[in-house]
């Protein structure tokens, strides 16, 4: 961008305010985590911001003389040609834009990013229009390309949390005491959202707001079952719940929910029968009566597949607005599952970096809006090659970033699943396997593999996979 060929819609004063403030007493640390030189539209402003950043890195501050020394040698002619001033003279003129100082610096930096995003979006739209006018263009590729480009722009706009981030230790302690007192008054010791499972609540204090909780397991272990059953119990307790399913249709999730709720009424109707219409009239009437209050629960389901992190954020914000209209709030967001989230084009197939971007984005979403995020995830196939199939942290797909970003990591394990499929051994071993299967048929191991603020333990739960029901310990259901 130059003064001779201005971009429509570009307001250079937005960028000048940030540069003027940083050159004349502004604290670079306030913007260094969010604002980059690429966010400046004016080419000379990009050069200035890079030099300012270098000055702060080397000297701890930026003044006009120090920044001038760090400018590339060939920029003096460009400044004179485009601004009518030398580099030092142009920077000196920016003093008049230092109006609010440090107080407004973060707001001004956000305005720079938003202007960049607006103009970048216009550029993408213009390119899209030109490409779409080509009769030979593939509309699917066009849409995919523009979606990826806009996804990258949206990712750049994700700034830090909207809440107050700085407070005294005593103030933070007051918040902790208030949460503990509220949990004590409720009589359940919960500082978070209920799992609906007594022993699990006791060990975790509930699903914590502003935390990322990951539930990992191999297929058929019960990830969706636990996620949906927890969502229902949380909603019954009054928490607003959003369930984003990238794999399963909403009607199939509803069938699972019906079977789960009916289970408490001693109606053991497999959800597969509900889906296939194999429920008799009498059982159907019972199911309707048992689940008549289902529509009153504050649960919203999003069934769209192929969502990117930007899409998930948009869906979550839409859920928040919808719940606010009905007098509630979004407290828990369940996402099923990590492996189906569409990566952005930023890392071009580098799966470790793609996963890192996703988990970091979900962690940021939880912190920014003060909600609990439960992320379901499949584990590596390496589990199947071991004698012991009990999951461990190294089984996380493309782990490292997952283990780092997640505040709590839960693994699910059903021994019965493997016993049912093991046909090896002689008759005596088969008999022993059958007896063992009877003992653990409804046992689900809830393994707390990581918890920042609690113990690492394993809890035995009752599960009826066919009815999508997870309940307290198996001994209570025999």
C-alpha positions as CSV (number, residue, x, y, z in Angstrom):
1,X,0.0,0.0,0.0
2,X,1.3,3.5,-0.8
3,X,0.0,7.0,-0.4
4,X,-0.2,7.3,-4.2
5,X,-2.3,4.2,-4.6
6,X,-4.6,4.0,-1.6
7,X,-6.7,1.0,-0.9
8,X,-10.4,1.6,-0.7
9,X,-11.6,1.4,2.9
10,X,-8.2,1.8,4.4
11,X,-7.8,4.2,7.3
12,X,-4.1,4.8,7.9
13,X,-4.7,6.7,11.2
14,X,-5.7,3.4,12.8
15,X,-2.1,2.1,12.3
16,X,-0.5,5.5,13.0
17,X,-2.2,5.5,16.5
18,X,-0.5,2.3,17.5
19,X,2.9,3.2,16.0
20,X,2.8,6.7,17.6
21,X,1.9,5.2,21.0
22,X,4.7,2.6,20.9
23,X,7.3,5.3,19.8
24,X,6.3,7.7,22.6
25,X,6.1,5.7,25.8
26,X,3.8,2.8,25.0
27,X,4.3,-0.6,26.5
28,X,5.1,-3.1,23.7
29,X,4.4,-6.0,25.9
30,X,0.7,-5.2,25.7
31,X,0.5,-6.0,22.0
32,X,3.4,-8.3,21.4
33,X,1.3,-11.5,21.8
34,X,-1.3,-10.5,19.3
35,X,-0.1,-7.9,16.8
36,X,2.3,-8.8,14.0
37,X,3.9,-6.7,11.3
38,X,1.8,-8.6,8.7
39,X,-1.3,-7.0,10.2
40,X,-0.2,-3.5,9.0
41,X,-1.6,-2.7,5.5
42,X,0.8,0.2,4.8
43,X,4.2,-1.2,3.7
44,X,6.2,1.5,5.6
45,X,4.1,0.8,8.7
46,X,5.1,-2.8,8.5
47,X,8.8,-1.8,8.3
48,X,8.4,0.5,11.3
49,X,6.6,-2.0,13.5
50,X,9.2,-4.6,12.8
51,X,12.0,-2.2,13.8
52,X,10.0,-1.2,16.9
53,X,9.7,-4.8,17.9
54,X,13.5,-5.3,17.4
55,X,14.2,-2.3,19.5
56,X,12.1,-3.6,22.4
57,X,13.8,-7.0,22.1
58,X,17.3,-5.5,22.2
59,X,17.0,-2.4,24.3
60,X,13.7,-2.9,26.3
61,X,12.2,0.3,24.8
62,X,11.8,2.0,21.4
63,X,12.7,5.7,20.7
64,X,12.8,7.4,17.4
65,X,16.7,7.4,17.3
66,X,17.0,3.7,18.2
67,X,14.3,2.7,15.7
68,X,16.0,4.7,12.9
69,X,19.2,2.8,13.4
70,X,17.3,-0.5,12.9
71,X,15.6,0.4,9.7
72,X,16.9,-1.2,6.5
73,X,19.3,1.1,4.6
74,X,17.0,1.4,1.5
75,X,14.0,2.8,3.4
76,X,15.0,6.4,3.6
77,X,14.3,7.0,-0.1
78,X,10.9,5.2,0.2
79,X,9.9,7.3,3.2
80,X,10.7,10.5,1.4
81,X,8.9,9.4,-1.8
82,X,5.8,8.2,-0.1
83,X,5.4,10.5,2.9
84,X,7.4,13.6,2.0
85,X,9.4,13.2,5.2
86,X,12.6,11.3,6.3
87,X,12.0,8.2,8.4
88,X,12.9,10.2,11.5
89,X,10.6,13.0,10.5
90,X,7.7,10.7,9.8
91,X,8.1,9.0,13.1
92,X,8.3,12.4,14.9
93,X,5.0,13.3,13.2
94,X,3.3,10.3,14.8
95,X,3.6,11.9,18.2
96,X,0.3,13.6,17.7
97,X,-1.4,10.2,17.4
98,X,-0.4,9.2,20.9
99,X,-3.6,10.4,22.5
100,X,-4.7,7.7,25.0
101,X,-1.3,6.2,25.7
102,X,-1.1,2.7,27.3
103,X,-4.7,2.8,28.3
104,X,-6.0,2.4,24.8
105,X,-3.1,0.5,23.3
106,X,-4.7,-3.0,23.3
107,X,-7.9,-1.6,21.8
108,X,-5.9,0.2,19.1
109,X,-4.0,-3.0,18.3
110,X,-7.2,-4.9,17.9
111,X,-8.5,-2.2,15.5
112,X,-5.4,-2.7,13.4
113,X,-6.0,-6.4,13.2
114,X,-9.7,-5.9,12.5
115,X,-8.9,-3.5,9.6
116,X,-6.5,-6.0,8.2
117,X,-9.1,-8.7,8.4
118,X,-11.7,-6.6,6.8
119,X,-9.5,-5.6,3.8
120,X,-8.2,-9.1,3.5
121,X,-11.7,-10.5,3.4
122,X,-12.5,-7.9,0.6
123,X,-9.4,-9.1,-1.3
124,X,-10.5,-12.7,-1.0
125,X,-14.1,-11.9,-2.0
126,X,-12.7,-10.0,-5.1
127,X,-10.6,-12.9,-6.1
128,X,-13.5,-15.3,-5.6
129,X,-15.7,-13.2,-7.8
130,X,-13.1,-13.1,-10.6
131,X,-12.5,-16.9,-10.4
132,X,-16.3,-17.6,-10.2
133,X,-16.8,-15.8,-13.5
134,X,-14.7,-18.4,-15.3
135,X,-17.1,-20.9,-16.9
136,X,-14.5,-23.6,-16.5
137,X,-14.0,-23.1,-12.7
138,X,-14.9,-25.9,-10.3
139,X,-17.4,-24.4,-7.8
140,X,-16.4,-27.0,-5.1
141,X,-12.7,-26.1,-5.3
142,X,-13.6,-22.4,-5.4
143,X,-15.7,-22.6,-2.2
144,X,-13.1,-24.8,-0.5
145,X,-10.4,-22.3,-1.3
146,X,-12.3,-19.2,-0.2
147,X,-13.4,-21.1,3.0
148,X,-9.8,-22.0,3.9
149,X,-8.7,-18.4,3.2
150,X,-11.4,-16.9,5.4
151,X,-10.7,-19.5,8.0
152,X,-7.1,-18.2,8.3
153,X,-8.3,-14.6,8.5
154,X,-10.8,-15.6,11.3
155,X,-8.0,-17.4,13.2
156,X,-5.9,-14.2,13.2
157,X,-8.8,-12.3,14.7
158,X,-9.0,-14.5,17.8
159,X,-7.7,-12.2,20.4
160,X,-7.2,-12.9,24.1
161,X,-9.9,-13.4,26.7
162,X,-12.6,-10.8,27.2
163,X,-12.7,-11.2,30.9
164,X,-10.5,-9.3,33.4
165,X,-7.1,-11.1,33.2
166,X,-5.1,-9.2,35.9
167,X,-5.9,-9.3,39.6
168,X,-4.2,-9.4,43.0
169,X,-3.5,-12.7,44.7
170,X,-6.0,-11.9,47.4
171,X,-8.7,-11.2,44.9
172,X,-8.0,-14.5,43.2
173,X,-8.1,-16.2,46.6
174,X,-11.4,-14.6,47.3
175,X,-12.8,-16.1,44.1
176,X,-11.5,-19.5,45.1
177,X,-13.1,-19.3,48.5
178,X,-16.4,-18.1,47.0
179,X,-16.4,-21.1,44.7
180,X,-15.6,-23.5,47.5
181,X,-18.3,-22.0,49.7
182,X,-20.9,-22.2,47.0
183,X,-20.0,-25.9,46.4
184,X,-20.2,-26.6,50.1
185,X,-23.7,-24.9,50.3
186,X,-24.9,-27.1,47.4
187,X,-23.9,-30.1,49.5
188,X,-22.1,-31.9,46.6
189,X,-18.6,-30.4,46.8
190,X,-18.8,-29.4,43.2
191,X,-16.9,-26.4,41.9
192,X,-17.7,-27.3,38.3
193,X,-20.5,-28.9,36.3
194,X,-21.7,-32.3,37.4
195,X,-20.7,-35.5,35.6
196,X,-23.8,-37.1,37.2
197,X,-21.5,-39.7,38.6
198,X,-20.9,-39.6,42.3
199,X,-17.3,-41.0,42.5
200,X,-16.2,-39.1,39.5
201,X,-17.6,-35.8,40.9
202,X,-15.8,-36.6,44.2
203,X,-12.4,-36.9,42.5
204,X,-12.7,-34.0,40.0
205,X,-15.1,-31.5,41.6
206,X,-17.1,-31.7,38.4
207,X,-16.2,-30.6,34.9
208,X,-14.4,-27.3,35.4
209,X,-15.3,-24.1,33.6
210,X,-12.5,-22.5,31.6
211,X,-10.9,-26.0,31.3
212,X,-10.4,-28.3,28.4
213,X,-11.3,-31.9,29.3
214,X,-10.4,-34.6,26.9
215,X,-12.0,-38.0,26.9
216,X,-10.0,-40.5,24.8
217,X,-10.7,-44.1,23.9
218,X,-10.6,-46.7,21.1
219,X,-13.8,-47.2,19.0
220,X,-16.7,-48.8,20.8
221,X,-15.4,-48.1,24.3
222,X,-18.2,-45.6,25.0
223,X,-16.9,-42.1,24.2
224,X,-20.1,-40.8,22.7
225,X,-22.1,-42.7,25.3
226,X,-20.3,-41.0,28.1
227,X,-20.4,-37.6,26.4
228,X,-24.1,-37.7,25.7
229,X,-25.0,-39.2,29.1
230,X,-22.9,-36.5,30.9
231,X,-24.6,-33.8,28.8
232,X,-28.0,-35.0,29.8
233,X,-27.1,-35.2,33.5
234,X,-25.5,-31.7,33.4
235,X,-28.6,-30.3,31.7
236,X,-30.9,-31.9,34.3
237,X,-28.8,-30.0,36.9
238,X,-29.5,-26.7,35.2
239,X,-26.4,-26.3,33.1
240,X,-26.8,-25.2,29.5
241,X,-25.1,-27.7,27.2
242,X,-24.1,-27.6,23.6
243,X,-23.2,-30.9,21.8
244,X,-21.4,-30.6,18.5
245,X,-21.4,-33.9,16.6
246,X,-19.1,-34.2,13.6
247,X,-19.9,-37.8,13.2
248,X,-23.5,-38.7,14.1
249,X,-26.8,-37.2,13.0
250,X,-29.0,-35.4,15.6
251,X,-31.8,-37.9,15.3
252,X,-29.5,-40.8,16.2
253,X,-28.1,-38.9,19.1
254,X,-31.7,-38.3,20.2
255,X,-32.4,-42.0,20.0
256,X,-29.5,-42.6,22.3
257,X,-30.7,-39.9,24.7
258,X,-34.2,-41.5,24.7
259,X,-32.7,-44.9,25.6
260,X,-30.5,-43.3,28.3
261,X,-33.3,-41.4,30.0
262,X,-35.7,-44.4,29.8
263,X,-33.1,-46.6,31.5
264,X,-33.7,-44.8,34.8
265,X,-37.4,-45.8,34.4
266,X,-36.3,-49.5,34.2
267,X,-37.1,-49.4,30.5
268,X,-34.2,-51.2,28.7
269,X,-34.8,-50.4,25.1
270,X,-31.7,-50.4,22.9
271,X,-31.3,-47.2,21.0
272,X,-30.6,-49.3,17.8
273,X,-34.2,-50.5,18.1
274,X,-35.4,-46.9,18.3
275,X,-33.5,-46.0,15.2
276,X,-34.7,-49.0,13.2
277,X,-38.3,-48.7,14.3
278,X,-38.3,-52.0,16.1
279,X,-40.1,-50.7,19.2
280,X,-43.6,-52.1,20.0
281,X,-46.5,-49.7,20.6
282,X,-46.6,-50.4,24.3
283,X,-42.8,-49.8,24.7
284,X,-43.1,-46.7,22.5
285,X,-45.8,-45.3,24.8
286,X,-43.6,-45.9,27.8
287,X,-40.6,-44.2,26.1
288,X,-42.7,-41.2,25.3
289,X,-43.9,-40.9,28.9
290,X,-40.4,-41.4,30.2
291,X,-38.9,-38.7,28.0
292,X,-41.7,-36.2,27.9
293,X,-39.5,-33.6,29.7
294,X,-36.6,-34.1,27.2
295,X,-37.5,-30.9,25.2
296,X,-37.3,-28.8,28.4
297,X,-33.6,-29.7,28.9
298,X,-31.2,-26.8,27.9
299,X,-29.4,-28.9,25.3
300,X,-28.6,-27.8,21.8
301,X,-27.2,-30.2,19.2
302,X,-25.2,-29.3,16.1
303,X,-24.9,-32.2,13.7
304,X,-22.8,-30.7,10.9
305,X,-19.7,-32.6,9.8
306,X,-16.4,-31.1,8.5
307,X,-16.4,-28.1,10.8
308,X,-13.2,-26.2,11.2
309,X,-12.1,-24.5,14.5
310,X,-13.5,-21.2,13.1
311,X,-16.8,-23.0,12.4
312,X,-16.9,-24.5,15.9
313,X,-16.3,-21.1,17.5
314,X,-19.1,-19.6,15.3
315,X,-21.5,-22.5,16.3
316,X,-20.6,-22.1,20.0
317,X,-21.3,-18.3,19.9
318,X,-24.6,-19.0,18.1
319,X,-25.5,-21.4,20.9
320,X,-24.7,-18.8,23.5
321,X,-26.9,-16.3,21.9
322,X,-29.7,-18.8,21.5
323,X,-29.6,-19.8,25.1
324,X,-29.4,-16.2,26.3
325,X,-32.7,-15.5,24.4
326,X,-34.3,-18.3,26.5
327,X,-32.9,-17.1,29.8
328,X,-30.0,-19.6,30.2
329,X,-26.3,-19.7,29.4
330,X,-23.9,-22.1,27.7
331,X,-21.9,-23.8,30.4
332,X,-20.7,-27.0,28.8
333,X,-19.7,-27.7,25.2
334,X,-19.1,-31.3,24.1
335,X,-17.3,-31.9,20.8
336,X,-17.4,-35.4,19.2
337,X,-14.7,-35.8,18.0
338,X,-11.2,-34.3,17.6
339,X,-10.2,-36.5,14.6
340,X,-13.1,-35.1,12.5
341,X,-12.3,-31.4,13.0
342,X,-11.3,-29.9,9.7
343,X,-7.8,-28.4,9.9
344,X,-7.0,-25.0,8.6
345,X,-4.6,-24.6,5.7
346,X,-2.0,-23.0,7.9
347,X,0.1,-26.1,8.4
348,X,-0.6,-28.0,5.2
349,X,-0.8,-31.6,6.4
350,X,1.5,-31.4,9.4
351,X,-0.8,-33.3,11.7
352,X,1.0,-32.5,14.9
353,X,0.8,-28.8,14.2
354,X,-2.8,-29.1,13.1
355,X,-3.8,-30.9,16.3
356,X,-1.9,-28.4,18.3
357,X,-3.9,-25.6,16.7
358,X,-7.2,-27.3,17.4
359,X,-6.5,-28.1,21.1
360,X,-5.0,-24.6,21.7
361,X,-8.1,-23.1,20.0
362,X,-10.5,-25.1,22.2
363,X,-8.6,-24.2,25.3
364,X,-8.8,-20.6,24.3
365,X,-12.5,-20.9,23.7
366,X,-13.0,-22.3,27.1
367,X,-11.0,-19.6,28.8
368,X,-12.5,-16.7,26.8
369,X,-16.1,-17.5,27.4
370,X,-15.7,-19.2,30.8
371,X,-17.3,-22.5,29.7
372,X,-16.2,-26.1,30.1
373,X,-15.2,-27.8,26.9
374,X,-15.3,-31.6,26.7
375,X,-13.4,-33.0,23.7
376,X,-13.8,-36.6,22.7
377,X,-10.9,-38.2,20.9
378,X,-9.9,-41.6,19.4
379,X,-6.7,-43.2,20.5
380,X,-3.9,-44.7,18.4
381,X,-4.3,-48.2,17.0
382,X,-1.1,-49.1,18.9
383,X,-3.3,-50.0,21.8
384,X,-4.5,-53.1,19.9
385,X,-1.0,-54.5,19.5
386,X,-0.3,-54.6,23.2
387,X,-1.1,-57.4,25.6
388,X,-2.6,-54.8,28.0
389,X,-5.2,-52.8,26.1
390,X,-5.6,-50.3,29.0
391,X,-4.9,-46.8,27.5
392,X,-2.1,-44.6,28.5
393,X,-1.0,-41.0,27.6
394,X,1.3,-42.1,24.8
395,X,-1.8,-43.6,23.0
396,X,-3.2,-40.1,22.3
397,X,-3.1,-39.5,18.5
398,X,-0.4,-36.9,17.7
399,X,0.0,-36.3,21.4
400,X,2.2,-33.8,23.0
401,X,0.1,-30.8,22.3
402,X,-3.0,-32.7,23.5
403,X,-1.4,-33.6,26.7
404,X,-0.1,-30.1,27.2
405,X,-3.3,-28.2,26.4
406,X,-5.9,-30.5,28.1
407,X,-6.4,-29.7,31.8
408,X,-7.9,-33.1,32.4
409,X,-7.5,-36.3,30.4
410,X,-9.9,-39.2,30.8
411,X,-9.5,-42.6,29.2
412,X,-12.3,-45.2,28.9
413,X,-11.7,-48.9,28.8
414,X,-14.1,-51.8,28.6
415,X,-12.4,-55.2,29.1
416,X,-15.6,-56.9,28.0
417,X,-15.2,-55.5,24.4
418,X,-11.9,-57.5,24.0
419,X,-13.1,-60.6,25.8
420,X,-16.1,-60.8,23.4
421,X,-13.8,-60.8,20.4
422,X,-11.1,-63.1,21.7
423,X,-11.7,-66.6,20.3
424,X,-8.2,-68.0,20.9
425,X,-7.1,-70.7,23.3
426,X,-8.4,-74.1,24.3
427,X,-11.8,-74.9,25.8
428,X,-10.6,-74.3,29.3
429,X,-9.3,-70.8,28.4
430,X,-12.6,-70.1,26.6
431,X,-14.5,-71.1,29.7
432,X,-12.4,-68.9,32.0
433,X,-12.9,-66.0,29.5
434,X,-16.7,-66.5,29.5
435,X,-16.8,-66.4,33.3
436,X,-14.7,-63.3,33.3
437,X,-16.9,-61.7,30.7
438,X,-20.0,-62.2,32.9
439,X,-18.2,-60.4,35.8
440,X,-17.2,-57.3,33.7
441,X,-19.9,-57.2,31.1
442,X,-21.2,-53.8,32.3
443,X,-18.0,-52.4,33.7
444,X,-16.5,-49.2,32.3
445,X,-13.2,-48.1,33.6
446,X,-13.0,-44.3,33.9
447,X,-9.3,-43.6,34.1
448,X,-8.2,-40.1,35.2
449,X,-4.8,-40.0,33.4
450,X,-4.1,-36.3,34.0
451,X,-5.7,-33.7,36.3
452,X,-4.0,-30.4,37.0
453,X,-5.7,-29.9,40.3
454,X,-6.7,-33.4,41.5
455,X,-5.7,-37.0,42.0
456,X,-4.9,-39.5,39.2
457,X,-7.2,-42.4,39.8
458,X,-9.4,-45.0,38.1
459,X,-13.1,-45.4,38.8
460,X,-15.3,-48.4,37.9
461,X,-18.6,-47.3,36.4
462,X,-21.7,-49.2,35.2
463,X,-22.4,-49.0,31.4
464,X,-25.2,-50.4,29.3
465,X,-23.8,-49.7,25.8
466,X,-27.0,-50.9,24.0
467,X,-29.0,-48.2,26.0
468,X,-26.3,-45.6,25.9
469,X,-26.4,-45.4,29.7
470,X,-23.5,-44.7,32.1
471,X,-24.2,-44.8,35.8
472,X,-22.4,-45.0,39.1
473,X,-20.4,-48.1,40.1
474,X,-21.4,-51.5,38.7
475,X,-22.0,-52.9,42.2
476,X,-25.0,-50.6,42.5
477,X,-26.7,-52.1,39.5
478,X,-26.4,-55.8,40.1
